[in-house]
């Protein structure tokens, strides 16, 4: 790297920090500090609570510690997390695969997209009772309902991303006579990757919501089922433990996917940053 390049990079970083108002370490610290502050507010706001349905945070954490020492608790956590990860992975694979096939064919996309948007408009949670009625209450029902509910954001974002690809890059692929797979992996997917990963973020949220709903409807295992059972049995501390653990799982899953997205799209973020600094 030349001295000129180093100066340009440092100048751009300085401009970025000047525009954001905070250096990178401060932004990362804020992401950690805000949840801690919220927990502190919760702790002091509920410290003297005598409301049965709003116990002190100390009571909830003590109950969490006692439940964490039991195999049943970790069995519920493992069931929920396993179903979420498996269903989300299946939704991403199916959504990207079908999205590429439809996106690369304009007439096929035009033919199928109205049907896709029709099923996409159905609330994902509304599909859970249908699958329970057709298949039963097994774990396969939960995985199927989560997967089919979460596949649409990835599918639609993949189709849109491929359709929005730069025509010049497509022309270059045709000029160099790239084969079908080369055009997909060298042109279509890189161009569509920002939208695909944005669709994956929406898909993860959808999968998380449907996971909880599917466990609350006809399941006896999983955090969703245990949380609902605790509420129905007036075990309020256990109910709050379930809500708290579900929130932690959702936060960690979202943060991991956001980190993955930033790493995969470093080239795209760098280009956008350079455009802003010009």
C-alpha positions in Angstrom: 0.0 0.0 0.0 1.4 3.4 -1.0 1.6 6.4 1.2 -1.1 8.1 -0.9 -3.5 5.2 -0.4 -2.9 5.2 3.4 -3.6 8.9 3.6 -6.8 8.6 1.6 -8.0 5.7 3.8 -7.3 7.6 7.0 -8.9 10.7 5.6 -12.1 8.7 4.7 -12.2 7.2 8.1 -11.8 10.6 9.7 -14.7 11.9 7.6 -16.8 8.9 8.5 -16.2 9.4 12.2 -16.8 13.1 11.9 -20.2 12.5 10.2 -21.3 9.9 12.7 -20.1 12.0 15.6 -18.7 9.0 17.5 -15.6 6.8 16.9 -16.1 3.1 16.2 -15.2 2.0 19.7 -17.8 4.3 21.1 -20.5 2.9 18.9 -19.6 -0.7 19.9 -19.6 0.4 23.6 -23.0 1.9 23.2 -24.4 -1.4 21.8 -23.2 -3.1 25.0 -24.0 -0.3 27.4 -27.6 0.2 26.3 -28.8 -3.3 27.3 -27.0 -3.0 30.6 -28.7 0.3 31.3 -32.1 -1.2 30.4 -31.5 -4.1 32.9 -30.5 -1.6 35.5 -33.6 0.4 35.0 -35.7 -2.8 35.2 -33.9 -3.8 38.4 -34.6 -0.6 40.3 -38.1 -0.1 38.8 -39.2 -3.5 40.0 -37.1 -3.8 43.2 -40.0 -3.0 45.6 -42.8 -4.4 43.4 -45.6 -6.2 45.1 -47.5 -6.9 41.9 -47.9 -10.6 41.3 -47.6 -10.3 37.6 -44.5 -7.9 37.7 -42.1 -9.5 40.2 -38.7 -8.0 40.9 -35.9 -8.7 38.4 -33.9 -10.2 41.3 -36.6 -12.8 41.7 -36.6 -13.6 38.0 -32.9 -14.0 37.8 -32.8 -16.2 40.9 -35.5 -18.4 39.3 -33.5 -18.4 36.1 -30.4 -19.6 38.0 -32.4 -22.5 39.6 -33.9 -23.5 36.2 -30.6 -23.4 34.5 -29.4 -26.2 36.8 -32.0 -28.6 35.4 -31.7 -30.7 32.3 -35.3 -29.9 31.3 -34.5 -26.2 30.9 -31.6 -26.8 28.5 -33.7 -29.4 26.7 -36.3 -26.7 26.0 -33.5 -24.2 25.0 -31.9 -26.8 22.7 -35.3 -27.7 21.1 -36.1 -24.0 20.4 -32.7 -23.0 19.1 -32.3 -26.2 17.0 -35.7 -25.7 15.3 -34.9 -22.0 14.7 -31.5 -22.7 13.2 -32.6 -25.7 11.0 -35.7 -23.9 9.7 -33.8 -20.7 9.0 -31.1 -22.6 7.1 -33.7 -24.5 5.1 -35.6 -21.2 4.3 -32.4 -19.5 3.1 -31.3 -22.5 0.9 -34.8 -22.9 -0.6 -35.4 -19.1 -0.9 -32.0 -18.4 -2.6 -32.3 -21.4 -4.9 -35.8 -20.7 -6.1 -35.0 -17.0 -6.2 -32.1 -17.5 -8.6 -34.2 -19.8 -10.8 -37.0 -17.3 -11.0 -34.8 -14.2 -11.2 -32.8 -15.5 -14.1 -35.9 -16.1 -16.1 -38.1 -13.0 -16.6 -41.1 -14.9 -18.0 -41.1 -17.5 -15.3 -40.8 -14.8 -12.6 -43.7 -12.8 -14.2 -45.8 -16.0 -14.2 -45.1 -17.0 -10.6 -44.6 -13.8 -8.6 -48.4 -13.0 -8.1 -48.8 -16.4 -6.4 -45.7 -15.8 -4.3 -47.0 -12.4 -3.1 -50.4 -13.8 -2.4 -49.0 -16.4 0.0 -46.5 -13.8 1.4 -49.5 -11.6 2.4 -50.8 -14.3 4.7 -49.7 -13.7 8.3 -47.0 -16.3 9.1 -48.6 -17.2 12.4 -51.9 -18.0 10.7 -50.2 -20.9 8.9 -49.4 -22.7 12.1 -52.9 -24.1 12.9 -53.2 -25.3 9.3 -50.0 -27.3 9.5 -51.0 -28.6 12.9 -54.4 -29.8 11.5 -52.9 -31.4 8.4 -49.7 -33.0 9.9 -50.2 -33.1 13.6 -48.3 -31.9 16.6 -44.8 -33.4 15.9 -41.5 -31.6 15.7 -41.7 -31.9 11.9 -44.8 -29.7 11.9 -42.9 -26.9 13.7 -40.0 -27.1 11.4 -42.2 -27.1 8.3 -44.3 -24.1 9.5 -41.2 -22.1 10.4 -39.5 -22.9 7.1 -42.4 -22.0 4.9 -43.1 -18.9 6.8 -39.5 -17.7 6.7 -38.8 -18.6 3.0 -40.7 -15.7 1.4 -38.6 -12.8 2.5 -35.4 -14.5 1.2 -37.2 -15.6 -2.0 -38.6 -12.2 -2.8 -35.4 -10.4 -2.0 -33.3 -12.8 -4.2 -35.6 -12.2 -7.1 -35.6 -8.5 -6.7 -31.8 -8.5 -6.3 -31.2 -10.4 -9.5 -33.7 -8.2 -11.4 -31.9 -5.1 -10.1 -28.4 -6.2 -11.2 -26.4 -3.8 -13.2 -27.1 -4.3 -16.9 -23.5 -3.4 -17.8 -22.2 -6.3 -15.7 -24.7 -8.6 -17.4 -23.5 -7.4 -20.7 -19.9 -8.2 -19.8 -21.0 -11.7 -18.8 -22.6 -12.2 -22.2 -19.6 -10.7 -24.1 -17.2 -13.1 -22.3 -19.7 -15.9 -23.0 -19.9 -17.0 -19.4 -21.7 -20.2 -18.7 -24.9 -20.5 -16.7 -23.2 -21.3 -13.4 -20.5 -18.7 -13.9 -23.1 -16.0 -14.6 -24.9 -17.0 -11.4 -21.9 -17.1 -9.1 -19.8 -14.4 -10.7 -22.5 -11.9 -11.7 -26.0 -12.5 -10.3 -25.2 -13.5 -6.7 -22.7 -10.8 -6.0 -25.0 -8.2 -7.4 -28.0 -9.5 -5.4 -26.2 -10.3 -2.2 -27.0 -7.0 -0.4 -30.7 -7.6 -0.9 -30.5 -11.3 -0.2 -28.9 -10.7 3.2 -31.4 -8.0 4.0 -34.1 -10.5 3.2 -32.4 -13.0 5.5 -32.6 -10.5 8.4 -36.4 -10.2 7.9 -36.6 -14.0 7.5 -34.8 -14.6 10.8 -37.3 -12.3 12.6 -40.2 -14.2 11.0 -38.7 -17.6 11.8 -38.3 -16.5 15.5 -41.9 -15.4 15.8 -43.3 -18.5 14.2 -41.0 -20.7 16.3 -42.6 -19.3 19.4 -46.1 -19.5 18.0 -45.7 -23.1 16.8 -44.4 -24.2 20.3 -47.3 -22.5 22.0 -49.8 -24.3 19.8 -49.9 -28.0 20.7 -46.3 -28.5 21.8 -45.1 -29.6 25.2 -41.4 -28.8 24.7 -39.6 -25.6 23.8 -39.4 -22.2 25.4 -42.6 -21.1 23.9 -44.5 -24.0 25.3 -42.9 -23.7 28.7 -43.6 -19.9 28.9 -47.3 -20.5 28.0 -47.6 -23.3 30.5 -46.1 -21.1 33.2 -48.6 -18.3 32.4 -51.5 -20.7 32.5 -50.3 -22.2 35.8 -49.7 -18.8 37.4 -46.0 -19.5 37.7 -45.2 -15.9 36.9 -41.5 -16.0 37.6 -41.1 -18.9 35.2 -43.1 -17.0 32.6 -40.7 -14.0 32.9 -37.7 -16.3 32.7 -39.1 -17.7 29.4 -39.6 -14.2 28.0 -36.2 -13.1 29.1 -34.4 -16.1 27.6 -36.4 -15.8 24.4 -35.3 -12.1 24.2 -31.7 -13.1 24.7 -31.8 -15.7 22.0 -33.4 -13.3 19.6 -30.9 -10.6 20.3 -27.9 -12.9 19.9 -29.2 -14.4 16.7 -29.9 -11.0 15.2 -26.4 -9.7 16.3 -24.7 -12.8 14.8 -26.5 -12.4 11.5 -25.7 -8.7 11.4 -22.0 -9.4 12.0 -22.1 -12.0 9.2 -23.8 -9.6 6.9 -21.2 -6.9 7.5 -18.3 -9.3 6.9 -19.8 -10.7 3.7 -20.7 -7.3 2.3 -17.4 -5.5 3.3 -16.8 -4.8 -0.4 -20.2 -3.3 -0.8 -20.0 -1.2 2.3 -16.6 0.0 1.2 -18.0 1.1 -2.2 -20.9 2.9 -0.6 -18.6 4.6 1.9 -16.3 5.8 -0.9 -19.3 7.2 -2.8 -20.4 9.1 0.3 -16.9 10.5 0.8 -16.6 11.8 -2.8 
